[in-house]
Amino acid sequence: MAGLLDCVPSLDIFVAEVDAGLTFARRIGGEQTSQCFESYRWLAGQLRGERTAGAEEVPVERYAGNPQALFFAHITRAVDAAVADDLDKLERHTADAMPLIASVMGHYVGAVAHVLRGLALARRARETDGDERSALLSELDTVTRWLAARAADAPANFLHLLRLVEAERGLGGRRLQGGDPRL
């Protein structure tokens, strides 16, 4: 579902696919898979404008026993927060998702998590100063280096994501020290 969200032609098609996946997973008793898909169904509702007060009714803690589902719960809420321009939620959900990233090792959604975390860090860093800002920028450097390493190997897939995070930080065309000069 994570990959489909990036390229599906419409939210209606996405919802149909998520619903079909949920139906299948539940039919075969795939509770862990169902939990992962639930977060994408929730996100689709949010993106379709089905926002209601307290739209996070299903607490992410529900997925505590399933690290992958917990990761997807945080990432879908981070996507929603980015769209809604809610920095506090974006920062909270990306911070909670990053320790779980090993549960999606090798999946593109890991790159999405890095980008969303980078956006949260860059925006928060612009609002702070002193030691707090330095800590945020240090973590942002780590996220940016991760994206730069992916972009060096697969620029068509990752370079635009790297550039987005750099732009949010305010790097413009400058690169991090030690970065690949080809980027």
C-alpha positions as MATLAB code, in Angstrom:
seq = 'MAGLLDCVPSLDIFVAEVDAGLTFARRIGGEQTSQCFESYRWLAGQLRGERTAGAEEVPVERYAGNPQALFFAHITRAVDAAVADDLDKLERHTADAMPLIASVMGHYVGAVAHVLRGLALARRARETDGDERSALLSELDTVTRWLAARAADAPANFLHLLRLVEAERGLGGRRLQGGDPRL';
ca = [
       0.000    0.000    0.000;
       2.855    2.372    0.754;
       4.199    2.148   -2.787;
       0.767    2.313   -4.320;
       0.013    5.560   -2.496;
       2.851    7.252   -4.381;
       1.675    6.315   -7.852;
      -2.032    5.474   -7.887;
      -4.034    7.666  -10.297;
      -6.743    8.514   -7.737;
      -7.649    8.126   -4.099;
     -10.762    6.200   -5.137;
      -8.589    3.543   -6.781;
      -6.298    3.541   -3.761;
      -9.248    3.022   -1.385;
     -10.554    0.168   -3.536;
      -7.138   -1.524   -3.421;
      -6.766   -1.003    0.329;
     -10.271   -2.343    0.934;
      -9.566   -5.382   -1.267;
      -6.321   -5.979    0.606;
      -8.061   -5.659    3.957;
     -10.794   -8.065    2.887;
      -8.270  -10.632    1.691;
      -6.029  -10.302    4.756;
      -8.987  -10.711    7.100;
     -10.342  -13.660    5.119;
      -7.078  -15.562    5.460;
      -6.543  -14.515    9.082;
      -3.665  -12.146    8.347;
      -4.133   -9.914   11.366;
      -0.672   -8.364   11.142;
      -1.193   -7.451    7.491;
      -4.673   -6.128    8.246;
      -3.193   -3.859   10.880;
      -0.720   -2.440    8.377;
      -3.459   -1.795    5.810;
      -5.776   -0.144    8.369;
      -3.474    2.847    8.638;
      -3.543    3.369    4.884;
      -7.325    3.166    4.895;
      -7.368    5.794    7.647;
      -4.994    8.023    5.654;
      -7.098    7.695    2.514;
     -10.120    8.875    4.470;
      -8.174   11.842    5.756;
      -6.909   12.750    2.285;
     -10.416   12.447    0.853;
     -11.580   15.098    3.284;
     -13.268   12.782    5.733;
     -11.524   14.675    8.531;
     -13.392   14.829   11.757;
     -12.566   16.211   15.150;
     -10.269   13.740   16.858;
      -9.525   11.937   13.594;
      -6.910    9.799   15.329;
      -9.604    7.788   17.143;
      -7.676    4.553   16.630;
      -4.624    5.134   18.835;
      -1.304    4.062   17.367;
      -0.631    2.154   20.579;
      -3.149   -0.408   19.318;
      -0.326   -1.702   17.122;
       2.306   -1.946   19.883;
       2.689   -5.706   19.383;
       3.316   -5.345   15.644;
       6.338   -3.088   14.936;
       5.610   -2.909   11.207;
       1.983   -1.907   11.744;
       3.097    0.610   14.377;
       5.584    2.061   11.886;
       2.843    2.385    9.237;
       0.491    3.990   11.780;
       3.097    6.647   12.552;
       4.073    7.216    8.917;
       0.497    7.569    7.679;
      -0.174   10.037   10.466;
       3.028   11.877    9.526;
       1.884   12.099    5.893;
      -1.443   13.473    7.086;
       0.344   15.951    9.353;
       2.545   17.127    6.475;
      -0.488   17.663    4.249;
      -2.344   19.448    7.064;
       0.769   21.519    7.910;
       0.723   20.309   11.528;
       4.374   20.494   12.573;
       3.828   19.130   16.078;
       2.198   15.936   14.792;
       4.710   15.623   11.954;
       7.576   15.870   14.401;
       6.024   13.483   16.939;
       5.041   10.772   14.470;
       8.314   10.830   12.545;
      10.295   10.683   15.793;
       8.247    7.660   16.860;
       8.548    5.981   13.450;
      12.327    6.196   13.015;
      13.216    3.643   15.729;
      10.866    1.191   13.966;
      12.361    1.635   10.512;
      14.100   -1.757   10.598;
      10.634   -3.322   10.343;
      10.399   -2.028    6.757;
      14.032   -2.537    5.750;
      14.328   -2.507    1.969;
      10.916   -0.923    1.388;
      10.599    2.478   -0.270;
       8.475    3.704    2.638;
      11.723    3.884    4.610;
      12.828    6.676    2.291;
       9.476    8.396    2.819;
      10.104    8.213    6.563;
      13.507    9.847    6.146;
      12.053   12.624    4.004;
       9.219   13.318    6.423;
      11.639   13.306    9.350;
      13.905   15.688    7.467;
      11.019   18.059    6.796;
      10.031   18.008   10.468;
      13.596   18.636   11.650;
      14.245   21.444    9.168;
      11.045   23.253   10.042;
      11.592   22.896   13.791;
      15.227   24.015   13.473;
      14.091   27.244   11.835;
      11.992   27.960   14.922;
      14.685   27.291   17.536;
      18.165   28.351   18.447;
      21.074   27.371   20.635;
      21.707   23.788   21.683;
      18.246   22.625   20.643;
      18.813   23.923   17.113;
      22.244   22.303   16.981;
      20.767   18.931   17.994;
      18.035   19.229   15.378;
      20.539   20.139   12.661;
      22.784   17.248   13.659;
      19.913   14.794   13.267;
      18.944   16.515   10.015;
      22.502   16.006    8.751;
      22.153   12.278    9.467;
      18.856   12.089    7.573;
      20.311   14.099    4.690;
      23.398   11.878    4.463;
      21.140    8.800    4.344;
      19.179   10.321    1.462;
      22.405   11.421   -0.272;
      23.718    7.852   -0.144;
      20.516    6.558   -1.755;
      20.602    9.356   -4.338;
      24.195    8.467   -5.259;
      23.062    4.923   -6.095;
      19.658    5.703   -7.593;
      19.332    9.397   -8.470;
      16.124    8.944  -10.455;
      14.434    7.585   -7.341;
      15.995    9.653   -4.579;
      17.696   12.825   -5.816;
      14.488   14.855   -5.810;
      13.811   13.754   -2.222;
      17.307   14.789   -1.182;
      16.859   18.158   -2.858;
      13.539   18.693   -1.091;
      15.085   18.106    2.325;
      18.078   20.289    1.437;
      15.750   23.061    0.311;
      13.780   22.858    3.524;
      16.964   23.188    5.487;
      17.949   26.141    3.358;
      21.009   24.532    1.810;
      19.944   25.446   -1.699;
      22.665   24.205   -4.039;
      25.263   23.682   -1.284;
      26.121   20.182   -0.175;
      27.017   18.705    3.173;
      30.724   18.338    3.820;
      31.894   14.987    2.631;
      28.903   14.621    0.315;
      29.182   13.122   -3.134;
      30.179   15.987   -5.517;
      28.123   14.373   -8.299;
      24.900   15.178   -6.410;
];
